Amino acid sequence: MRDALHVGVKRAMAVVCSGFSYDMEVVSHGFVTDISKTDAKNEERLHALINDAEVPGERLAKLFEPEVLPPESSSGTGEDGEGRDTDLGLRAYAGC
């Protein structure tokens, strides 16, 4: 999952930078605050940007799904006939 996260973030940065002129090094450090505004105003701005990015972000995430998500079987069940086990890693770690 870590590799998938990194691929997704790198591709998202490439998409953003393909249509805009951003300094990738600056963008890689996260949200850029406006030093002329208070922390509360910057927080407000951040939430507005997140809200504005919801729909296009969902669209972009769907483009990455084939690379990030494991393929689903046609029946939606695993090899044992049971449903897909999303807790497999946790159960294996816990020795279950």
Order of alpha helices (4+ residues) and beta strands (2+ residues): alpha-alpha-alpha-alpha-alpha
